[in-house]
Amino acid sequence: MMRRILILFILTVLLVGCGRTTDVVPTTAPTTDVATTTIPTATTDVVTTEVPTSTPTPAPGLVLIAGSDAIAPDILSTIETLAIESGWTVETVLTVDAASLRLETQVIVWLSDPAEARPLADAAPQVRIIAFSSQSTEAHTNLTWIVSDTDQQAFAAGYISMLVTEDWRAGGLLPAEPARWTEAFLNGGRYLCGRCIPLYPPIVEFPVATTLPGGANASQALEALNTLNQQYYIETLFIHPQISSDELLNQLAGQNYVFVGLQSPPDALKAQWAATVKMDTLSALRLAWPQGDAPGAVFTAPLVLQDINSEILTEGKQKLLNQVLQDLQNGLISPLSVAP
């Protein structure tokens, strides 16, 4: 019996041991806090250097003086000064091919036949043309005229000749062509006094004039003057530059004339020279010098007096004369009209 009880006890213990849950403590390996180090990615700033595109420096503007191989020094000097002020260079050429003009060409100063200026302006519309004329003419889009009105000049010479002459005895030697120069000279005298009739014979209307053909030499001019003087007893003499020469003027030195001219006198005649009538072309050129895209225009060179002998052309006479010159300049007097 006891044995049986013992066996049951042992079996009970075994059964209880099999039903117990054993807590299994998981064994965790110790962890070490590893500091996470972020390694920055190495970046290299690549500096991009832009290689500049090579842009050629544009050539400075160009002024061409064309049409003549004999350029008056004062004209050349003025153009060079104006070009420098504009930042341009100057070249001289005899002819111009409009189709082959360089891109930098800004101005062509045309010194040859005025009739060729308009076709040149039409052929080169991108360029300003400055041309010279002895008669009033019309401007064009890119064509500017500088007018040296030789009719006005002859008119002024006639007026001065009569203004400084006693008893109106003034005369002139002029070229036969163009005839309007002689007409303008005579009209200048008549503008002063209307019918200018002297007090003693020969009783004719002064001033008087003799014309000579082109190419007349000093001997022919002197012969024509002697004939004129024998007829009219000339006191004041105007000799047009196309008739004048050093040879002729030297032969006239010491003779009893008062002179009026369009050119400066030789030293031998300065004491007898009343005044020189000039066209101030340089002032007109300065006014005409192109400004941007301004249209073409006409600039009339003003009349100016040089080589004035104040003992002959006195201060009072100069004031009277200056008003006439101003009226000519303003178009209030027509050289080919005798109406005072």
C-alpha positions as CSV (number, residue, x, y, z in Angstrom):
1,M,0.0,0.0,0.0
2,M,2.7,2.3,0.9
3,R,4.5,1.3,-2.2
4,R,1.5,2.2,-4.2
5,I,1.2,5.6,-2.6
6,L,4.8,6.3,-3.2
7,I,4.5,5.5,-6.9
8,L,1.5,7.8,-7.2
9,F,3.4,10.7,-5.5
10,I,6.3,10.3,-7.8
11,L,4.0,10.3,-10.8
12,T,2.2,13.4,-9.5
13,V,5.5,15.3,-9.1
14,L,6.5,14.4,-12.6
15,L,3.2,15.5,-14.1
16,V,3.4,18.9,-12.2
17,G,7.0,19.4,-13.5
18,C,6.1,18.8,-17.0
19,G,3.2,21.4,-17.0
20,R,5.3,24.4,-15.5
21,T,6.3,27.1,-18.1
22,T,9.9,28.1,-17.8
23,D,10.6,31.8,-18.4
24,V,13.4,31.9,-20.8
25,V,15.3,35.1,-20.5
26,P,16.7,35.8,-23.9
27,T,20.3,36.5,-23.8
28,T,21.0,39.7,-25.8
29,A,24.4,40.5,-26.9
30,P,25.5,43.9,-25.5
31,T,25.2,46.6,-28.1
32,T,27.8,49.2,-28.4
33,D,26.5,52.7,-29.4
34,V,28.4,53.3,-32.6
35,A,28.5,57.0,-33.5
36,T,27.4,57.4,-37.0
37,T,29.8,59.7,-38.7
38,T,28.5,61.2,-42.0
39,I,31.4,61.6,-44.3
40,P,30.6,64.6,-46.5
41,T,30.9,64.0,-50.2
42,A,33.8,66.0,-51.4
43,T,32.6,68.5,-54.0
44,T,34.9,70.5,-56.0
45,D,33.6,73.9,-57.3
46,V,34.6,74.0,-60.9
47,V,35.0,77.6,-61.9
48,T,34.0,78.0,-65.5
49,T,36.0,80.7,-67.2
50,E,34.2,82.1,-70.2
51,V,36.5,82.7,-72.9
52,P,35.4,86.1,-74.4
53,T,34.4,86.0,-78.0
54,S,36.8,88.1,-80.0
55,T,34.8,91.1,-81.3
56,P,36.8,93.2,-83.7
57,T,37.0,96.8,-82.9
58,P,35.0,98.7,-85.6
59,A,37.1,101.0,-87.8
60,P,36.6,104.7,-87.1
61,G,34.4,106.7,-89.4
62,L,35.9,107.8,-92.6
63,V,35.7,111.1,-94.5
64,L,36.6,111.0,-98.2
65,I,37.7,114.2,-99.9
66,A,37.1,113.5,-103.5
67,G,37.0,114.9,-107.0
68,S,40.2,117.1,-107.0
69,D,43.9,116.7,-106.6
70,A,44.3,120.4,-105.7
71,I,42.6,121.0,-102.4
72,A,42.7,124.5,-100.9
73,P,44.8,124.3,-97.7
74,D,42.1,126.1,-95.6
75,I,39.4,123.7,-96.8
76,L,41.6,120.7,-96.1
77,S,42.5,122.0,-92.6
78,T,38.9,122.7,-91.7
79,I,37.7,119.2,-92.8
80,E,40.5,117.5,-90.9
81,T,39.6,119.5,-87.8
82,L,35.9,118.7,-88.1
83,A,36.7,115.0,-88.7
84,I,38.9,114.8,-85.6
85,E,36.1,116.4,-83.5
86,S,33.8,113.6,-84.9
87,G,36.3,110.9,-84.2
88,W,36.8,110.1,-87.9
89,T,39.8,109.9,-90.2
90,V,40.3,111.6,-93.5
91,E,41.5,110.3,-96.9
92,T,41.7,112.0,-100.3
93,V,40.8,110.3,-103.5
94,L,40.3,111.5,-107.0
95,T,37.3,109.3,-108.0
96,V,34.7,107.5,-106.0
97,D,33.1,104.1,-106.7
98,A,29.9,104.2,-104.8
99,A,29.5,100.4,-105.0
100,S,32.9,99.8,-103.3
101,L,32.7,102.3,-100.4
102,R,34.0,100.9,-97.1
103,L,31.4,100.4,-94.4
104,E,33.0,103.0,-92.2
105,T,32.5,105.8,-94.8
106,Q,30.5,108.5,-93.2
107,V,31.0,111.6,-95.4
108,I,32.1,112.3,-98.9
109,V,33.2,115.9,-99.5
110,W,32.8,116.3,-103.3
111,L,35.0,119.0,-104.9
112,S,34.5,118.3,-108.5
113,D,31.7,119.0,-111.0
114,P,28.5,119.9,-109.0
115,A,26.4,118.0,-111.7
116,E,28.0,114.8,-110.5
117,A,27.0,115.2,-106.8
118,R,23.3,114.2,-107.2
119,P,24.1,110.9,-109.0
120,L,26.7,110.1,-106.4
121,A,24.3,110.8,-103.6
122,D,21.7,108.5,-105.2
123,A,24.3,105.7,-105.6
124,A,25.4,105.9,-102.0
125,P,22.3,106.7,-99.9
126,Q,24.0,105.5,-96.7
127,V,26.6,108.3,-96.9
128,R,26.3,112.1,-96.4
129,I,27.6,114.0,-99.5
130,I,28.7,117.6,-99.1
131,A,29.2,119.4,-102.4
132,F,30.0,122.9,-103.5
133,S,28.2,125.1,-106.0
134,S,28.4,128.6,-107.3
135,Q,24.6,128.8,-107.8
136,S,21.7,128.2,-105.6
137,T,20.4,124.6,-105.9
138,E,18.1,122.1,-104.2
139,A,19.2,119.8,-101.4
140,H,18.6,116.1,-101.4
141,T,18.0,113.5,-98.7
142,N,21.7,112.8,-98.2
143,L,23.1,115.7,-100.2
144,T,24.1,119.0,-98.6
145,W,25.1,122.0,-100.7
146,I,27.5,124.8,-99.8
147,V,26.8,127.6,-102.2
148,S,29.3,130.3,-102.9
149,D,27.1,132.7,-104.8
150,T,29.5,134.3,-107.3
151,D,26.6,136.5,-108.5
152,Q,26.4,138.0,-105.1
153,Q,30.2,138.5,-105.0
154,A,30.2,140.3,-108.4
155,F,27.2,142.5,-107.2
156,A,29.1,143.5,-104.0
157,A,32.2,144.3,-106.1
158,G,30.2,146.7,-108.2
159,Y,28.6,148.3,-105.2
160,I,31.9,148.9,-103.5
161,S,33.5,150.2,-106.7
162,M,30.9,152.9,-106.9
163,L,30.8,153.5,-103.1
164,V,34.5,154.5,-103.1
165,T,34.6,156.4,-106.4
166,E,34.2,160.1,-106.9
167,D,31.9,161.1,-109.7
168,W,31.0,157.4,-110.2
169,R,33.9,156.6,-112.6
170,A,34.3,152.9,-111.9
171,G,34.8,150.0,-114.3
172,G,35.6,146.3,-114.4
173,L,37.4,143.7,-116.4
174,L,35.4,140.4,-116.4
175,P,35.3,137.2,-118.3
176,A,32.8,137.0,-121.2
177,E,31.3,133.9,-119.7
178,P,29.1,133.6,-117.8
179,A,27.5,136.9,-118.8
180,R,25.6,137.1,-115.6
181,W,28.7,138.1,-113.7
182,T,29.0,141.2,-115.7
183,E,25.3,141.9,-115.2
184,A,25.7,141.4,-111.5
185,F,28.7,143.8,-111.3
186,L,26.8,146.5,-113.2
187,N,23.7,146.0,-111.1
188,G,25.7,146.4,-107.9
189,G,26.8,149.9,-109.0
190,R,23.3,150.8,-110.1
191,Y,21.8,149.6,-106.8
192,L,23.8,152.4,-105.1
193,C,22.9,155.3,-107.3
194,G,20.4,154.3,-109.9
195,R,21.4,156.2,-113.0
196,C,24.9,157.0,-112.1
197,I,25.8,159.9,-114.4
198,P,29.1,161.9,-113.8
199,L,29.4,165.7,-113.6
200,Y,31.8,166.0,-116.5
201,P,32.1,164.2,-119.9
202,P,31.9,161.6,-121.1
203,I,28.3,161.6,-119.8
204,V,27.5,157.9,-119.5
205,E,26.0,155.7,-116.9
206,F,28.5,154.1,-114.6
207,P,29.8,151.6,-113.8
208,V,31.1,150.3,-117.1
209,A,32.7,147.0,-117.9
210,T,34.8,145.2,-120.6
211,T,34.7,141.5,-121.0
212,L,37.5,139.2,-122.3
213,P,37.4,135.7,-123.6
214,G,38.6,132.8,-121.4
215,G,42.4,132.4,-121.4
216,A,43.2,136.0,-122.1
217,N,46.7,136.9,-121.0
218,A,48.0,139.9,-119.2
219,S,48.8,141.8,-122.4
220,Q,45.3,141.4,-123.7
221,A,43.8,142.4,-120.3
222,L,46.1,145.5,-120.2
223,E,45.1,146.5,-123.7
224,A,41.4,146.2,-122.8
225,L,41.9,148.3,-119.7
226,N,43.7,151.0,-121.6
227,T,40.9,151.2,-124.1
228,L,38.3,151.4,-121.3
229,N,40.2,154.1,-119.5
230,Q,40.6,156.2,-122.7
231,Q,36.9,156.1,-123.2
232,Y,35.7,156.7,-119.6
233,Y,38.6,158.0,-117.5
234,I,38.3,155.2,-114.9
235,E,39.2,156.0,-111.3
236,T,38.3,152.7,-109.6
237,L,38.9,149.3,-111.2
238,F,37.6,145.8,-110.5
239,I,39.5,142.9,-112.0
240,H,37.8,139.5,-111.8
241,P,40.2,136.7,-110.7
242,Q,39.8,134.9,-114.0
243,I,41.3,138.0,-115.7
244,S,43.7,138.9,-113.0
245,S,47.3,137.7,-112.8
246,D,50.5,138.6,-111.0
247,E,51.9,139.9,-114.2
248,L,48.9,142.2,-114.9
249,L,48.8,143.5,-111.3
250,N,52.5,144.2,-111.2
251,Q,52.2,146.3,-114.3
252,L,49.3,148.2,-112.7
253,A,51.3,149.1,-109.6
254,G,51.8,152.8,-109.3
255,Q,49.1,153.7,-111.7
256,N,46.4,156.0,-110.5
257,Y,43.6,153.5,-109.8
258,V,41.7,152.4,-106.7
259,F,41.2,148.6,-106.8
260,V,38.5,146.3,-105.6
261,G,39.0,142.5,-105.9
262,L,37.8,139.1,-105.0
263,Q,41.4,138.0,-104.2
264,S,44.0,139.6,-101.8
265,P,46.3,142.2,-103.4
266,P,50.0,141.9,-103.9
267,D,52.1,144.1,-101.6
268,A,52.7,146.6,-104.3
269,L,48.9,147.4,-104.5
270,K,47.9,147.3,-100.9
271,A,47.9,151.1,-100.5
272,Q,45.5,151.4,-103.5
273,W,43.3,148.4,-102.6
274,A,39.9,149.4,-101.1
275,A,38.8,145.9,-100.1
276,T,38.5,142.2,-101.0
277,V,35.1,140.5,-101.2
278,K,35.4,136.9,-100.1
279,M,32.9,134.1,-99.6
280,D,33.2,132.6,-96.1
281,T,33.1,129.0,-97.3
282,L,34.6,127.7,-94.1
283,S,31.8,129.0,-91.9
284,A,29.3,127.4,-94.2
285,L,31.2,124.1,-94.1
286,R,31.2,124.1,-90.3
287,L,27.4,124.7,-90.3
288,A,26.9,122.0,-92.9
289,W,28.9,119.3,-91.1
290,P,26.5,116.4,-90.6
291,Q,24.7,115.8,-87.4
292,G,23.3,112.3,-87.1
293,D,20.6,111.6,-89.7
294,A,19.8,115.2,-90.4
295,P,18.5,115.7,-94.0
296,G,20.4,117.5,-96.6
297,A,20.3,121.3,-96.7
298,V,21.7,124.3,-98.5
299,F,24.1,126.6,-96.8
300,T,25.0,129.9,-98.5
301,A,28.5,131.1,-97.7
302,P,28.3,134.6,-96.3
303,L,30.1,137.5,-97.9
304,V,32.9,138.9,-95.9
305,L,35.4,141.8,-96.4
306,Q,39.1,141.4,-96.1
307,D,42.1,143.6,-96.8
308,I,40.1,146.7,-95.9
309,N,41.8,150.1,-96.4
310,S,39.9,152.3,-94.1
311,E,41.3,155.4,-95.7
312,I,39.4,154.4,-98.9
313,L,36.5,152.4,-97.5
314,T,35.8,154.5,-94.5
315,E,33.9,153.4,-91.4
316,G,30.7,155.1,-92.5
317,K,30.8,153.5,-95.9
318,Q,31.5,150.1,-94.3
319,K,28.3,150.4,-92.2
320,L,26.3,151.2,-95.4
321,L,28.0,148.3,-97.2
322,N,27.5,145.8,-94.3
323,Q,23.7,146.3,-94.5
324,V,23.8,145.5,-98.3
325,L,25.8,142.4,-97.7
326,Q,23.4,141.3,-95.1
327,D,20.4,141.9,-97.4
328,L,22.2,139.9,-100.1
329,Q,22.7,137.0,-97.6
330,N,19.1,137.1,-96.6
331,G,17.8,137.0,-100.2
332,L,16.4,140.6,-99.9
333,I,18.5,141.7,-102.9
334,S,18.7,139.9,-106.2
335,P,22.1,140.3,-107.9
336,L,20.5,140.1,-111.3
337,S,17.9,142.8,-110.5
338,V,18.6,146.5,-110.7
339,A,15.7,147.5,-108.5
340,P,17.1,149.3,-105.4
